[in-house]
């Protein structure tokens, strides 16, 4: 299915990442946004509030982020393609209903323009320290998908991809931007609508008598309905059976949770999305994402000039983590250098995926500013030894 | 002889999801009966009814009825319902909540949904305690009453739910009890018909925990208390103040008109949407 031309702002623009993400959402067919003002993500909701009435869609400013995320899950079951947008403190409040979205299998998108933390931290300055929270932040066991764009252009595409993946897998998909990418203004080229492929909602063709809301086929993703189209089903945050009714037994728990996990894990290979450059014959591979990937480039170039074979690997999909990719490289190289704006989050995944086959060096940063390329360069030299 | 079942039975998922979780003698089932009869009287298409709830004894209600039913997180039913309603405004959205769910953890959503005046009907069943977790004190436990977390008497003041809703901007506010079932059915019906945010507080009882802890007796005794302490608002106007002491009013307490949120949003769309022939989208 192609995007609706009415919703696609075709042309070359000069946009920041926040505005580009908003345009991506519109192109993806988003019809509902609930949000609460928070720096540095507010520009996204401001643009949606202005654009939605023009092209079709509802923006509502909720009383807090607990309510925003709850409204998004409600809108998804009401038939909308729904999104919310926030930053660290709001992301923490959304964890409750991100869990509900996982349990109710409500397709939705959450954009987190990361800032420095913990707590109120650095509202106007960048951070990349919510990466583990993105994966593990809500209680209980579940799987979801998280992307991490590194330019306004990619914010546009990542948001479309997030919607497509959320419909395909019926999970919340997180777009983990950072303040630099959110507020950086660059050229963004938006293609014609017929160049944008959308994954339609998986509405059932079964009759209300035949349909079981949480029964699945081979890909473990159930077909959906929306409230009001005649199916009169029950959805709940409680552990439930295929009918959607609560069942408080370990057997029902095992069956449900296992499926929620496996519907993503079985398709992990399909969900690898990395940008790779010169990793084939590399001695050192720099792993990074978001703004840190762009800061790594001068360091990589400097090291290459000195004859060090450095590869570049950028996570576009951070969760699920591309562990197979990392393990393949780990067997061939002298070491990984992980560049991220925190004191060690995705590096733990890199280290785990290497299974001890090579060393992993972290170039940390507390946030509020980007890395010095010199620090990255030193780590590359160290890894090349 | 042909036995015609009561209308309520035809709305229940009786073959799928019974028995229910409520204690024998609980008032929530009575409230459910009144809600079903109100919906039946209004001849609403059950496909068009979405019943949304949070967490707690009253919030278990939706699973038993044959509507679109959504059982969400603790306190978030109104926020969730706001999303459902905006996504599909043709739905009659009814939120079922309790005093803990709706006023403690969900208190912020409660006042803001009243203020926003979105067309949602909220039935708040007030039993003055957290029944599902075993009788802790709630925002409506009266001063000095006992809860398992207030073993020496609750030293906090309780909310007046109807006054709270009215001050927060609800356009329709009514109070009933599970004793006065006919009145309850009538006010629920009015609340559903109201274009805008409507609140019905249903005074109920938790004899299992609150009643036992406070020595208020059986379910029947607690319903007798409701009978003796509820004064219809019309009658109250004619009574001297001393006769109203320690009593509460029942009936429609507040009914005003204010622009409804979904309709207002439609006006924004009508005014600002880009006509199909306009090429603004291609600038």
Interface residues (C-beta under 8 A of the other chain):
Chain A: X5 X6 X7 X8 X9 X10 X11 X31 X32 X34 X53 X54 X55 X56 X58 X60 X62 X63 X64 X66 X67 X68 X70 X71 X72 X73 X74 X75 X76 X77 X78 X79 X80 X82 X96 X97 X99 X100 X226 X227 X228 X229 X230 X231 X232 X233 X234 X235 X236 X237 X238 X243 X245 X246
Chain B: X13 X16 X17 X46 X47 X48 X50 X52 X55 X62 X63 X66 X67 X68 X69 X70 X71 X72 X73 X75 X76 X78 X79 X80 X81 X82 X83 X84 X85 X86 X87 X88 X90 X91 X108 X109 X112 X265 X268 X269 X271 X272 X273 X274 X276 X280 X281 X282 X283
